[in-house]
Amino acid sequence: MLAQPLTSLSGPRTALPRFIGSGTPMRDRVQAHRWEDTPLGAMADWPASLRTAASVVMHSVHPMFLWWGEHLTQIYNDAYVPCFGAGKHPAALGQGGRECWPEIWSIIGPQIDEVRNGREARWYADNLVPIWRNGRIEDVYWSYTYTPVFNEQDEVGGVLVVCTETTAQVLAERRRHTLDLLGRRLLGCHSEDEVGAAVAQSTIDNPGDLLDINLLSGEAALARPASDVLVIRGAELQLCADLALAFRVSPRLPVDGAYRQFLEQYTATVCGTLSRLQSDRALAEAMAESERLNVDLNLSSRIKDEFLAMLGHELRNPLAPIVTALKLMKLRDTDTVHEQAVIQRQVDHLVRLVDDLLDVSRIASGKVELRKETVALAEVLNKAVEMASPLLEQKQHRLLVDVPQVRWHGDPARLAQVVSNLLSNAARYTPSGGHVTLGTRIKGDTVQIQVTDDGSGIAPALLPHIFDLFVQGNRQLDRAKGGLGIGLALVRNLVQMHGGDVSAYSAGEGRGSTFTITLPGVVLAEAAPAPSPQADWPESGDGLRVLVVDDNQDAADSLGELLGALGYRPTVAYDPAQAIALAADGMPDVAILDIGLPGMDGFALADCLRTLPGGPGLKLVALSGYGQEHDKTRSREAGFAAHLVKPINIEDLQISLS
């Protein structure tokens, strides 16, 4: 039975049919379409079967399409619109199927007729149906079903299409298969000609993506390609700088990111094989040469070991009288302070060189033993900074130190040696006036120590070998930078003896470097150190109210606990907003402000605190990882009464609060 006219079901003809819906671009477009100008006729006269099928289409969030009647008049939903691309929509709405899809009617026409005549649904998976979109014929893959829709006469009144475009998945699988075939063929290649044959076979395996491929080298790799050719150069992939592959791409596929990535992977695979062939030839030549030099190398190795042992002992001889002379100068109390300092720095430097030389021999022979104890990590790292400070000061670097108050179980002397070597390296390879950072993080029961600089960086080719013995960067300038090329090898060996690991990172030459040490061991919260009996500290803070502001919560809390133990009344804030709120509730006597606060630095926070009631009389103490003279000068000019450098010296803290 035919459905009643829309007016009898929904009131006035001006009311929108509810079975279509509204509020989306396609629902509104279907509502506004002049259906009376199509074979379907006015929407008010549509039969119930058409209304039901159209309702299913328009209310679905999956791409759906309906052909109705002998002319296969089209209705589709919002989810289907992206499938058109540019070119057919919105003219396709209300259009006949053959008129809309002439380029694929030879494919879909028989499929539609089969459903209409056979009265059974049909399913097609990953079927190639090239359509006209975006100004050209594109190879498009679909998974779709054609379902008959029966009208009131129990005949097939229309065909419902539920579809999903699977082009991306089909192309990805096809390209993955091509790369797999290429990789297997290249494994058996022993010459450049065989590589060329394997590449040519790919165009037969996958003509849809690879119409033609040419291997270019030398000047040909730099030539400008034709419009339908995409050139991928090995240099762009940091492989085979003088090689390129020229691909004639398919005009029926968009050259998008996925297509280009496939061609880059293809190029990288070919370049990798050619590099392997070059390496194989070089290896064969090297092995032949190695056989000839083997005896000489063994002899050279023995001579090197003897040289290191002899050099270490010979350098020890002049050190003893120098150290003795220093002690005598100090005992006689003569005015030789400057000379003592000069000699001491040189002796310390010489001692470190000798120790490094001897440690190489000891570690190689397994004679180094760790002397582990539980120590304050800050004391160990302070010792490392002290050892590296002459070079840091000579190069006028800014050193930022961030060390939490924790205790670590290990060999403090060896850890100080490791960190000192990294700091000295950072100073040596950073131009004057650069920045060096020493930071520490606690992760579970491990300690992570990181030394970062903004210096000359490390070349990518050198980075994998940076911890090898006698390896140094920027060899043409090595002698100007000093060092024996053994410091990083010692760092790695000593860290590994602790059961840890060390890594290096650099974005490239001229872009600085970062060395990260990770050490296992029990990490304990550092208790507030008791005042030394020899120190002339007040026994009590006399209840002085002190506000501590530091975004490092562990550092802020530990400083607050220390102040409480010394008789002060501390409050702790972890950000500027919290500090301002605490000060507004009750202005403290002293505020210790971390200069490097996020969002609002310590200088800006100080200005803000001074504007609060009682703020003009507030005593301010700066807290920073930067402690050079110009940093302290800036704090004084900003109105701070003292400048404390992390990690805080307790005596300096007491003096600043007195």
C-alpha positions as CSV (number, residue, x, y, z in Angstrom):
1,M,0.0,0.0,0.0
2,L,1.3,3.5,-0.8
3,A,2.0,5.8,2.1
4,Q,-0.2,8.7,2.7
5,P,0.9,12.1,1.5
6,L,3.3,13.9,3.8
7,T,0.7,16.7,4.5
8,S,-1.7,14.2,6.0
9,L,1.0,12.8,8.3
10,S,2.9,15.9,9.3
11,G,0.5,18.8,9.2
12,P,1.2,21.8,6.9
13,R,3.4,21.2,3.8
14,T,5.9,23.8,5.2
15,A,6.9,21.4,8.0
16,L,10.1,19.6,7.5
17,P,9.8,15.8,7.1
18,R,11.1,14.2,10.2
19,F,12.3,11.0,8.4
20,I,14.9,13.1,6.6
21,G,16.0,15.1,9.7
22,S,17.8,18.4,9.8
23,G,20.8,20.2,11.3
24,T,23.5,18.7,9.0
25,P,24.6,19.9,5.6
26,M,23.2,16.9,3.6
27,R,20.0,16.6,5.6
28,D,19.3,20.3,5.0
29,R,20.3,19.9,1.3
30,V,18.0,17.0,0.8
31,Q,15.1,18.9,2.5
32,A,15.7,21.9,0.2
33,H,16.1,19.9,-3.1
34,R,13.4,20.2,-5.8
35,W,12.5,16.5,-5.9
36,E,9.5,17.3,-8.0
37,D,11.9,17.9,-10.9
38,T,13.3,14.4,-10.5
39,P,11.7,11.0,-11.3
40,L,11.1,10.6,-7.5
41,G,8.6,13.4,-7.5
42,A,7.7,15.7,-4.6
43,M,8.9,14.4,-1.2
44,A,5.3,14.5,0.1
45,D,4.3,11.8,-2.4
46,W,7.2,9.4,-1.7
47,P,6.1,5.9,-0.8
48,A,6.8,4.5,2.6
49,S,9.5,2.2,1.3
50,L,11.4,5.1,-0.2
51,R,10.9,7.2,2.9
52,T,12.2,4.3,5.1
53,A,15.2,3.7,3.0
54,A,16.0,7.4,2.8
55,S,15.6,7.7,6.6
56,V,18.1,4.9,7.1
57,V,20.6,6.7,4.8
58,M,20.2,10.2,6.2
59,H,20.4,9.1,9.8
60,S,23.5,6.9,9.5
61,V,27.0,8.0,10.4
62,H,28.5,5.5,8.0
63,P,28.9,6.4,4.3
64,M,25.6,5.3,2.6
65,F,24.1,5.8,-0.8
66,L,20.7,5.0,-2.2
67,W,19.7,4.5,-5.9
68,W,15.9,4.5,-6.4
69,G,13.6,3.7,-9.4
70,E,14.4,2.9,-12.9
71,H,16.6,6.0,-13.3
72,L,18.5,5.1,-10.2
73,T,18.0,8.5,-8.7
74,Q,20.6,9.2,-6.0
75,I,20.4,10.1,-2.3
76,Y,23.4,10.1,0.0
77,N,24.3,11.2,3.5
78,D,26.9,13.5,5.1
79,A,29.4,10.6,5.7
80,Y,29.5,9.8,2.0
81,V,30.3,13.4,0.9
82,P,34.2,13.1,1.4
83,C,34.2,10.1,-0.9
84,F,33.3,12.3,-3.8
85,G,36.5,14.4,-3.5
86,A,36.1,17.5,-5.7
87,G,34.0,17.4,-8.9
88,K,30.7,15.6,-8.4
89,H,29.1,16.9,-5.2
90,P,26.6,18.5,-4.8
91,A,25.4,18.0,-8.4
92,A,25.2,14.2,-7.7
93,L,22.2,14.7,-5.4
94,G,19.0,13.7,-7.4
95,Q,21.1,12.8,-10.4
96,G,20.7,9.5,-12.3
97,G,23.3,6.8,-11.6
98,R,24.5,6.4,-15.2
99,E,24.7,10.2,-15.6
100,C,26.7,10.6,-12.4
101,W,29.2,7.7,-12.8
102,P,29.9,7.3,-16.6
103,E,33.6,6.4,-15.9
104,I,32.7,3.3,-13.8
105,W,29.3,2.3,-15.2
106,S,30.9,-0.7,-16.9
107,I,31.9,-1.9,-13.4
108,I,29.0,-1.0,-11.2
109,G,26.2,-1.1,-13.8
110,P,26.2,-5.0,-14.0
111,Q,26.6,-5.2,-10.3
112,I,23.4,-3.1,-9.8
113,D,21.5,-5.1,-12.3
114,E,22.5,-8.3,-10.6
115,V,21.1,-7.1,-7.3
116,R,17.9,-5.8,-8.9
117,N,17.2,-8.9,-10.9
118,G,18.5,-11.5,-8.4
119,R,16.9,-9.8,-5.4
120,E,19.9,-10.7,-3.3
121,A,22.6,-8.6,-1.7
122,R,26.2,-8.6,-3.0
123,W,29.4,-7.9,-1.1
124,Y,32.7,-6.6,-2.6
125,A,35.9,-6.4,-0.6
126,D,38.8,-4.0,-1.5
127,N,37.4,-3.7,-5.0
128,L,39.2,-1.3,-7.4
129,V,36.7,1.2,-8.7
130,P,38.5,4.2,-10.3
131,I,36.4,7.3,-10.1
132,W,36.7,10.9,-11.4
133,R,37.6,13.1,-8.5
134,N,39.9,16.0,-7.8
135,G,40.2,16.7,-11.5
136,R,41.4,13.3,-12.7
137,I,40.7,9.5,-12.7
138,E,41.9,8.1,-9.4
139,D,42.5,4.5,-8.4
140,V,40.2,4.1,-5.5
141,Y,39.5,0.9,-3.5
142,W,36.2,0.2,-1.7
143,S,34.6,-2.4,0.4
144,Y,30.9,-2.2,-0.2
145,T,27.6,-4.1,-0.2
146,Y,24.7,-3.6,-2.6
147,T,21.4,-4.4,-0.9
148,P,18.0,-4.6,-2.6
149,V,15.2,-2.4,-1.2
150,F,11.7,-3.6,-1.9
151,N,8.8,-1.3,-2.6
152,E,5.1,-1.7,-1.9
153,Q,4.6,-4.0,-4.9
154,D,7.3,-6.4,-3.5
155,E,9.6,-5.4,-6.3
156,V,13.2,-4.1,-6.0
157,G,12.5,-0.4,-5.9
158,G,16.1,0.6,-5.1
159,V,19.6,-0.4,-4.2
160,L,21.2,0.6,-0.9
161,V,25.0,1.0,-0.9
162,V,26.9,0.8,2.4
163,C,30.6,1.4,1.7
164,T,34.0,2.1,3.1
165,E,36.9,3.5,1.2
166,T,39.9,1.2,1.8
167,T,42.4,2.9,-0.6
168,A,44.9,3.7,2.1
169,Q,44.9,0.2,3.5
170,V,45.2,-1.5,0.1
171,L,48.0,0.8,-1.0
172,A,49.9,0.4,2.3
173,E,49.7,-3.4,2.0
174,R,50.7,-3.4,-1.6
175,R,53.7,-1.1,-0.9
176,R,54.7,-3.2,2.1
177,H,54.7,-6.3,0.0
178,T,56.8,-4.5,-2.7
179,L,59.4,-3.5,-0.1
180,D,59.5,-7.0,1.3
181,L,60.1,-8.5,-2.2
182,L,62.8,-5.9,-2.9
183,G,64.5,-6.6,0.5
184,R,64.6,-10.3,-0.2
185,R,66.0,-9.8,-3.7
186,L,68.6,-7.3,-2.6
187,L,69.9,-9.7,0.1
188,G,71.2,-12.0,-2.7
189,C,72.8,-9.1,-4.7
190,H,76.6,-9.1,-5.0
191,S,77.1,-6.3,-7.5
192,E,75.5,-3.0,-8.6
193,D,74.2,-4.7,-11.8
194,E,72.3,-7.2,-9.7
195,V,70.8,-4.3,-7.7
196,G,69.7,-2.6,-10.9
197,A,68.0,-5.8,-12.0
198,A,66.2,-6.1,-8.7
199,V,65.0,-2.5,-9.0
200,A,63.7,-3.1,-12.5
201,Q,61.7,-6.2,-11.3
202,S,59.9,-4.0,-8.8
203,T,58.2,-2.1,-11.7
204,I,56.8,-5.5,-12.9
205,D,55.7,-6.5,-9.4
206,N,54.0,-3.2,-8.6
207,P,53.1,-1.2,-11.8
208,G,50.4,0.7,-9.9
209,D,52.9,2.6,-7.8
210,L,56.2,2.2,-9.8
211,L,55.8,3.0,-13.5
212,D,59.6,3.3,-14.0
213,I,62.7,3.7,-11.8
214,N,66.1,5.0,-12.7
215,L,69.3,5.0,-10.5
216,L,71.1,8.3,-10.8
217,S,74.6,9.1,-9.6
218,G,77.0,12.0,-9.6
219,E,75.7,15.1,-11.5
220,A,72.7,13.3,-12.9
221,A,71.4,12.9,-9.3
222,L,71.3,16.7,-9.1
223,A,69.5,17.4,-12.4
224,R,66.0,18.8,-12.3
225,P,63.5,16.0,-12.9
226,A,60.5,16.0,-15.3
227,S,57.1,17.0,-14.0
228,D,55.9,13.3,-13.7
229,V,59.1,12.2,-12.1
230,L,59.8,12.3,-8.3
231,V,63.5,12.2,-7.4
232,I,64.5,10.9,-3.9
233,R,68.1,11.7,-3.2
234,G,70.2,9.7,-0.8
235,A,71.6,12.9,0.7
236,E,68.1,13.8,1.9
237,L,68.0,10.5,3.9
238,Q,71.6,10.9,5.1
239,L,72.6,7.9,2.9
240,C,74.6,7.6,-0.3
241,A,75.2,11.4,-0.8
242,D,76.0,10.9,-4.6
243,L,73.0,8.6,-5.4
244,A,69.4,9.3,-6.2
245,L,66.4,7.3,-7.5
246,A,64.1,8.8,-10.1
247,F,60.5,7.4,-9.9
248,R,57.9,8.0,-12.5
249,V,54.8,8.1,-10.3
250,S,51.3,7.1,-11.2
251,P,49.0,9.8,-12.5
252,R,46.1,8.0,-11.0
253,L,47.3,8.4,-7.4
254,P,47.8,11.5,-5.3
255,V,51.5,12.0,-4.4
256,D,50.7,12.4,-0.7
257,G,52.8,11.8,2.4
258,A,52.2,8.0,2.3
259,Y,53.3,7.7,-1.3
260,R,56.4,9.8,-0.7
261,Q,57.2,7.8,2.5
262,F,57.0,4.6,0.5
263,L,59.4,5.9,-2.2
264,E,61.8,7.1,0.6
265,Q,61.8,3.7,2.2
266,Y,62.4,2.1,-1.2
267,T,65.4,4.5,-1.8
268,A,66.8,3.8,1.7
269,T,66.6,0.1,1.1
270,V,68.5,0.4,-2.2
271,C,71.0,2.8,-0.7
272,G,71.5,0.4,2.2
273,T,72.3,-2.4,-0.2
274,L,74.8,-0.3,-2.2
275,S,76.5,0.8,1.0
276,R,76.7,-2.9,2.1
277,L,78.4,-3.8,-1.2
278,Q,80.8,-1.0,-0.7
279,S,81.4,-2.0,2.9
280,D,81.9,-5.7,1.8
281,R,84.6,-4.7,-0.7
282,A,86.3,-2.4,1.9
283,L,86.0,-5.2,4.5
284,A,87.6,-7.7,2.2
285,E,90.5,-5.3,1.5
286,A,90.8,-4.5,5.2
287,M,90.9,-8.2,6.1
288,A,93.7,-8.8,3.7
289,E,95.6,-5.9,5.1
290,S,94.8,-7.0,8.6
291,E,96.5,-10.3,8.1
292,R,99.6,-8.5,7.0
293,L,99.6,-6.1,9.9
294,N,98.5,-8.5,12.7
295,V,102.0,-9.1,14.0
296,D,102.8,-5.4,14.0
297,L,99.6,-4.5,15.8
298,N,100.3,-7.0,18.6
299,L,103.7,-5.5,19.0
300,S,102.3,-2.0,19.0
301,S,99.8,-2.9,21.7
302,R,102.5,-4.3,24.0
303,I,104.6,-1.2,23.4
304,K,101.6,1.1,24.2
305,D,100.9,-0.7,27.5
306,E,104.6,-0.4,28.5
307,F,104.6,3.2,27.5
308,L,101.6,4.1,29.7
309,A,103.0,2.3,32.7
310,M,106.4,3.9,32.2
311,L,104.9,7.4,31.6
312,G,102.7,7.2,34.7
313,H,105.6,6.2,37.0
314,E,107.9,8.8,35.4
315,L,105.4,11.6,35.9
316,R,104.9,10.6,39.5
317,N,108.6,11.4,40.3
318,P,108.4,15.2,39.9
319,L,105.1,15.3,41.6
320,A,106.4,14.3,45.0
321,P,108.9,17.2,45.5
322,I,106.4,19.7,44.2
323,V,103.8,18.6,46.7
324,T,106.4,18.6,49.5
325,A,107.5,22.1,48.5
326,L,103.9,23.3,48.7
327,K,103.5,22.0,52.2
328,L,106.8,23.6,53.3
329,M,105.6,27.0,51.9
330,K,102.4,26.7,53.8
331,L,104.2,25.8,57.0
332,R,106.6,28.7,56.7
333,D,103.7,31.0,56.3
334,T,105.5,33.2,53.8
335,D,103.6,35.5,51.4
336,T,103.4,33.0,48.5
337,V,99.6,32.6,48.3
338,H,99.4,33.4,44.6
339,E,102.3,31.1,43.7
340,Q,100.9,28.3,45.9
341,A,97.6,28.6,44.0
342,V,99.2,28.5,40.6
343,I,101.4,25.4,41.6
344,Q,98.4,23.7,43.2
345,R,96.2,24.1,40.1
346,Q,99.0,22.7,37.9
347,V,99.8,19.9,40.3
348,D,96.1,19.0,40.5
349,H,95.9,19.0,36.7
350,L,99.0,16.8,36.4
351,V,97.7,14.4,39.1
352,R,94.5,14.0,37.1
353,L,96.4,13.2,33.9
354,V,98.6,10.7,35.7
355,D,95.6,9.1,37.4
356,D,93.8,8.8,34.1
357,L,96.8,7.2,32.5
358,L,97.2,4.7,35.3
359,D,93.5,4.0,35.5
360,V,93.5,3.0,31.9
361,S,96.1,0.3,32.7
362,R,94.4,-0.7,35.9
363,I,90.9,-1.0,34.5
364,A,92.2,-3.0,31.5
365,S,93.9,-5.4,33.9
366,G,91.0,-5.6,36.3
367,K,93.0,-4.1,39.2
368,V,90.6,-1.2,40.1
369,E,88.4,-1.8,43.2
370,L,85.6,0.5,44.2
371,R,85.5,1.8,47.7
372,K,81.8,2.2,48.3
373,E,80.2,4.2,51.1
374,T,77.0,6.1,51.6
375,V,77.6,9.8,51.1
376,A,75.8,13.1,50.4
377,L,75.5,13.4,46.7
378,A,75.9,17.1,46.8
379,E,79.3,16.8,48.5
380,V,80.5,14.5,45.7
381,L,79.3,16.8,42.9
382,N,80.7,19.8,44.7
383,K,84.0,18.1,44.6
384,A,83.6,17.4,40.9
385,V,82.8,21.1,40.3
386,E,85.8,22.1,42.3
387,M,88.1,19.9,40.2
388,A,86.7,21.3,37.0
389,S,86.4,24.9,38.1
390,P,89.9,26.1,36.8
391,L,89.0,25.3,33.2
392,L,85.4,26.6,33.6
393,E,86.7,29.9,35.1
394,Q,89.4,30.2,32.4
395,K,86.8,29.9,29.7
396,Q,84.4,32.2,31.6
397,H,81.5,29.8,31.4
398,R,78.3,30.1,33.3
399,L,77.7,26.9,35.4
400,L,74.2,26.0,36.5
401,V,74.1,23.4,39.3
402,D,70.9,21.7,40.4
403,V,71.5,18.9,43.0
404,P,68.9,17.6,45.4
405,Q,69.8,16.8,49.0
406,V,70.0,13.0,48.8
407,R,72.4,10.3,49.8
408,W,73.9,7.8,47.4
409,H,75.8,4.5,47.9
410,G,78.9,4.2,45.8
411,D,82.6,5.2,45.4
412,P,82.5,9.0,46.0
413,A,86.1,9.5,44.7
414,R,85.4,7.7,41.4
415,L,82.0,9.5,40.9
416,A,83.7,12.8,41.4
417,Q,86.3,11.8,38.9
418,V,83.6,10.8,36.4
419,V,81.6,14.0,36.7
420,S,84.7,16.2,36.7
421,N,85.8,14.6,33.4
422,L,82.4,15.4,31.9
423,L,82.4,19.0,33.2
424,S,86.0,19.5,31.9
425,N,85.0,18.1,28.5
426,A,82.0,20.5,28.4
427,A,84.3,23.4,29.3
428,R,86.9,22.4,26.8
429,Y,84.6,22.0,23.8
430,T,82.4,25.1,24.6
431,P,83.4,28.5,23.3
432,S,84.2,31.1,25.9
433,G,81.2,32.5,27.7
434,G,79.1,29.4,27.1
435,H,76.7,27.6,29.4
436,V,77.2,24.4,31.2
437,T,74.6,22.7,33.4
438,L,75.0,19.9,36.0
439,G,71.6,18.5,37.0
440,T,70.5,15.5,39.0
441,R,67.2,13.6,39.0
442,I,66.1,10.7,41.2
443,K,64.1,7.9,39.5
444,G,63.1,5.2,41.9
445,D,66.3,3.7,43.3
446,T,68.5,5.2,40.6
447,V,70.4,8.5,40.3
448,Q,70.6,10.2,37.0
449,I,73.3,12.8,36.6
450,Q,73.3,15.0,33.4
451,V,75.9,17.4,32.1
452,T,74.7,19.7,29.2
453,D,76.6,22.3,27.3
454,D,75.9,24.6,24.3
455,G,79.3,24.0,22.7
456,S,80.6,22.5,19.5
457,G,78.5,19.3,19.7
458,I,79.4,15.9,18.3
459,A,79.4,14.8,14.7
460,P,76.8,12.0,14.0
461,A,79.6,9.8,12.7
462,L,81.7,10.2,15.9
463,L,78.8,9.8,18.4
464,P,78.8,6.0,18.4
465,H,82.5,6.0,19.2
466,I,82.7,8.9,21.6
467,F,83.4,6.6,24.6
468,D,86.2,4.6,22.9
469,L,89.8,5.0,24.1
470,F,91.9,7.8,22.5
471,V,88.8,9.1,20.6
472,Q,88.4,12.9,20.5
473,G,86.2,15.2,18.6
474,N,87.4,17.9,16.2
475,R,90.8,16.3,15.8
476,Q,92.3,19.3,13.9
477,L,92.0,21.4,17.0
478,D,92.6,18.7,19.6
479,R,95.9,20.0,20.8
480,A,94.4,23.5,21.3
481,K,91.7,21.9,23.5
482,G,94.1,19.6,25.4
483,G,93.4,16.2,26.8
484,L,94.6,12.7,26.1
485,G,91.4,11.3,24.6
486,I,90.9,8.8,27.5
487,G,88.6,10.8,29.8
488,L,85.3,9.5,28.3
489,A,86.6,5.9,28.1
490,L,87.3,6.1,31.9
491,V,83.9,7.6,32.5
492,R,82.2,4.6,30.8
493,N,84.4,2.0,32.5
494,L,83.9,3.5,36.0
495,V,80.1,3.9,35.5
496,Q,79.8,0.4,34.3
497,M,81.8,-0.8,37.3
498,H,79.0,0.7,39.5
499,G,76.4,-1.3,37.4
500,G,75.3,1.9,35.6
501,D,75.4,3.2,32.1
502,V,76.3,6.4,30.4
503,S,75.1,7.9,27.1
504,A,75.8,10.8,24.9
505,Y,73.5,12.9,22.8
506,S,74.1,15.8,20.3
507,A,71.9,17.3,17.6
508,G,75.0,17.7,15.5
509,E,78.1,19.9,15.3
510,G,77.7,23.3,16.7
511,R,74.5,22.3,18.6
512,G,75.9,21.3,22.0
513,S,75.9,18.0,23.7
514,T,74.4,16.1,26.7
515,F,76.0,13.3,28.7
516,T,73.7,11.3,31.0
517,I,74.9,8.9,33.7
518,T,72.4,6.5,35.4
519,L,73.7,4.8,38.5
520,P,71.8,2.2,40.6
521,G,72.0,2.1,44.4
522,V,69.9,3.0,47.4
523,V,68.9,6.6,47.3
524,L,67.9,8.0,50.7
525,A,66.3,11.3,51.6
526,E,69.0,13.6,53.0
527,A,68.5,14.5,56.6
528,A,69.1,18.1,57.5
529,P,72.8,18.2,58.4
530,A,73.6,19.1,62.0
531,P,75.7,22.2,62.5
532,S,79.4,21.5,62.7
533,P,80.7,21.9,66.3
534,Q,83.5,24.2,64.9
535,A,81.1,26.5,63.0
536,D,80.1,29.7,64.8
537,W,76.4,29.5,64.1
538,P,73.5,30.8,66.2
539,E,71.8,28.0,68.2
540,S,68.4,29.3,67.2
541,G,66.7,31.3,64.5
542,D,64.8,33.2,67.2
543,G,61.5,32.3,65.5
544,L,62.2,34.4,62.4
545,R,59.5,33.9,59.8
546,V,61.0,32.7,56.5
547,L,59.2,32.1,53.2
548,V,60.9,29.6,50.8
549,V,59.8,29.7,47.1
550,D,61.2,27.1,44.8
551,D,59.5,25.1,42.0
552,N,61.6,22.1,42.9
553,Q,59.4,20.7,45.6
554,D,62.0,18.4,47.1
555,A,64.5,21.2,47.3
556,A,61.9,23.6,48.8
557,D,60.7,21.0,51.4
558,S,64.2,20.0,52.5
559,L,65.3,23.7,52.9
560,G,62.1,24.3,54.9
561,E,62.9,21.3,57.2
562,L,66.5,22.6,57.6
563,L,65.2,26.1,58.6
564,G,62.8,24.5,61.1
565,A,65.6,22.5,62.6
566,L,67.7,25.7,63.0
567,G,64.9,27.5,64.9
568,Y,63.2,29.5,62.1
569,R,59.5,29.4,61.3
570,P,59.4,28.4,57.6
571,T,56.6,28.4,55.1
572,V,57.1,26.8,51.7
573,A,55.6,27.7,48.3
574,Y,56.2,26.0,45.0
575,D,55.1,28.7,42.6
576,P,54.8,32.5,42.5
577,A,51.0,32.5,42.9
578,Q,51.2,30.5,46.0
579,A,54.0,32.7,47.4
580,I,51.9,35.8,46.8
581,A,48.9,34.3,48.5
582,L,50.9,33.2,51.6
583,A,52.6,36.7,51.9
584,A,49.2,38.4,51.6
585,D,47.9,36.4,54.5
586,G,51.0,37.3,56.6
587,M,54.1,39.0,55.5
588,P,57.2,37.0,56.5
589,D,60.4,38.5,57.9
590,V,62.6,37.0,55.1
591,A,61.8,35.5,51.7
592,I,64.2,33.1,50.0
593,L,63.3,33.3,46.3
594,D,64.5,30.9,43.5
595,I,65.5,33.2,40.7
596,G,64.6,30.6,38.0
597,L,60.9,30.3,38.7
598,P,58.6,29.4,35.8
599,G,56.2,32.1,34.5
600,M,57.4,34.8,36.9
601,D,61.1,34.8,37.8
602,G,62.4,35.6,41.2
603,F,63.1,39.3,40.4
604,A,59.5,39.9,39.2
605,L,58.2,38.0,42.3
606,A,60.3,40.2,44.5
607,D,58.8,43.4,42.9
608,C,55.3,42.0,43.5
609,L,55.9,41.1,47.1
610,R,57.2,44.6,47.9
611,T,53.8,46.0,46.8
612,L,51.9,44.0,49.4
613,P,51.2,45.4,53.0
614,G,54.4,45.1,54.9
615,G,56.3,44.3,51.7
616,P,58.7,47.3,51.7
617,G,60.4,46.0,54.9
618,L,60.8,42.4,53.6
619,K,64.3,41.1,53.5
620,L,65.0,39.2,50.3
621,V,67.5,36.4,49.7
622,A,68.2,35.1,46.1
623,L,68.5,31.4,45.4
624,S,70.1,30.3,42.1
625,G,72.1,27.7,40.3
626,Y,74.2,30.6,38.8
627,G,76.8,32.0,41.1
628,Q,79.3,34.0,39.1
629,E,80.0,37.6,40.0
630,H,77.7,39.2,37.5
631,D,74.8,37.0,38.8
632,K,75.4,38.2,42.3
633,T,75.7,41.8,41.1
634,R,72.3,41.6,39.4
635,S,70.7,40.3,42.6
636,R,72.2,43.2,44.7
637,E,71.0,45.7,42.1
638,A,67.5,44.1,42.3
639,G,67.4,44.7,46.1
640,F,68.3,41.2,47.4
641,A,70.3,41.2,50.6
642,A,72.2,38.0,49.8
643,H,72.7,35.6,46.9
644,L,72.9,31.9,47.7
645,V,74.1,29.3,45.2
646,K,72.7,25.8,44.9
647,P,73.5,23.5,46.7
648,I,73.3,25.9,49.7
649,N,76.1,26.1,52.1
650,I,74.6,26.1,55.6
651,E,77.0,28.7,57.0
652,D,76.2,31.0,54.1
653,L,72.5,30.5,54.8
654,Q,72.9,31.4,58.5
655,I,74.9,34.5,57.6
656,S,72.3,35.6,55.1
657,L,69.5,35.3,57.6
658,S,71.3,37.0,60.5
